[in-house]
Amino acid sequence: MDVRDQVGARRERMRALGFRLIQMWVPDVRSEEFATEDRRQSKLVAEADHRSDDQEFIEAVSA
């Protein structure tokens, strides 16, 4: 049984169990662009406590 047949058989078994195949594109977390954006956003989150009371407001109205 070649790989194509194995994959097909696996997909058929999963369908028989009630699953369906979904394929999607996700960010490549290994790329330098991702790492740069991750650092930028992490820095913004870390500095958020010093910049505004937005989170306090959100927590107050959520309670």
Summary of the structure (lengths in Angstrom):
residues: 63
radius of gyration: 22.4
end to end distance: 58.8
largest distance: 62.0
contacts: 92
relative contact order: 0.06
helix: 68%
strand: 0%
